[in-house]
Every structure is written in C-alpha cells, then in structure tokens.
Amino acid sequence: MKVIVDETGEIIAIATDDHTLIGGHHRLAVAGSMGKRLYWRDTGEPVKLDLFFKHHDHRSSLRHPA
C-alpha cells in the first residue's frame, strides 16, 4: 500500500503499489482542485495526479443513431 499525503502530512488517499486508488477518491480530487501539493509518504516524491484522473472525452463513447 502507498499513502498520499499533503504538505502537512495529512493522509489524503491510499493506493496500491501499482497506483490503483483504493481510498480517498473525493479527498484527492478536492486537494488537486485546490492546488495542494501531494506526496508519496514513503518516498516524499510528488504525486502526479494525471495517473489517477485521466481525461476522457465522453462524446467519443456515445452511440450515434444511424
């Protein structure tokens, strides 16, 4: 398990070792939208939020009637 913390050390989210988010989805989204800097607790490296929030164009998945 990997823990994501903010600048103060507060736990924001928990992910598996392969970066699958298993807890704190909402807290992670809120912290990211507020511009907080997030870090991996075990290494101190900055967390890249694009690993968790991939942008998807929902229009591409819509079916268009023939």
Backbone torsions as a table, in degrees:
resi	resn	phi	psi	omega
1	MET	NA	143.7	176.2
2	LYS	-120.9	142.5	-177.0
3	VAL	-113.7	134.1	176.7
4	ILE	-103.2	127.6	-178.8
5	VAL	-124.2	161.2	175.0
6	ASP	-94.3	-171.7	-176.2
7	GLU	-59.5	-28.5	-177.9
8	THR	-90.0	-3.0	-178.9
9	GLY	92.0	2.5	179.2
10	GLU	-70.6	134.0	179.1
11	ILE	-70.3	126.6	-179.4
12	ILE	-104.9	-41.5	-177.0
13	ALA	-157.8	166.9	178.3
14	ILE	-129.4	137.1	179.9
15	ALA	-133.2	161.3	174.3
16	THR	-76.9	173.2	180.0
17	ASP	-62.4	-24.6	177.7
18	ASP	-95.3	18.5	173.5
19	HIS	70.7	27.0	171.9
20	THR	-84.8	120.8	-177.0
21	LEU	-71.8	126.7	-179.1
22	ILE	-120.4	-5.1	177.7
23	GLY	-166.1	144.0	176.9
24	GLY	90.3	23.2	-178.5
25	HIS	-53.2	-50.6	-177.0
26	HIS	-67.6	-44.4	179.6
27	ARG	-61.1	-37.3	178.8
28	LEU	-66.5	-43.1	179.3
29	ALA	-64.0	-42.9	-179.8
30	VAL	-66.2	-46.2	-180.0
31	ALA	-60.9	-41.3	178.6
32	GLY	-65.0	-41.4	-179.1
33	SER	-70.1	-24.1	177.6
34	MET	-86.3	-1.8	178.3
35	GLY	78.0	18.1	178.6
36	LYS	-69.8	145.3	174.2
37	ARG	-87.1	128.9	-177.4
38	LEU	-116.6	148.2	-174.9
39	TYR	-136.1	153.7	170.1
40	TRP	-77.3	125.6	-175.3
41	ARG	-62.9	-37.7	-175.1
42	ASP	-73.6	-28.5	-176.6
43	THR	-115.0	-21.8	-176.2
44	GLY	80.8	0.8	179.3
45	GLU	-73.3	146.2	177.3
46	PRO	-63.5	144.5	177.2
47	VAL	-87.6	131.6	175.4
48	LYS	-92.7	108.0	-174.2
49	LEU	-65.4	-23.1	179.7
50	ASP	-64.3	-16.4	174.2
51	LEU	-64.6	-30.1	-174.8
52	PHE	-102.0	-29.5	-175.7
53	PHE	-119.6	85.5	178.4
54	LYS	-84.3	131.9	-179.9
55	HIS	-76.2	132.4	-177.7
56	HIS	-129.7	129.7	177.4
57	ASP	-83.6	104.1	-176.2
58	HIS	-64.1	-24.5	-179.5
59	ARG	-65.1	-30.2	-177.6
60	SER	-70.1	-18.9	-177.3
61	SER	-99.2	-2.2	179.4
62	LEU	-78.2	142.0	175.1
63	ARG	-84.9	136.7	177.2
64	HIS	-106.3	126.6	-179.8
65	PRO	-64.9	144.5	-178.8
66	ALA	-80.6	NA	NA
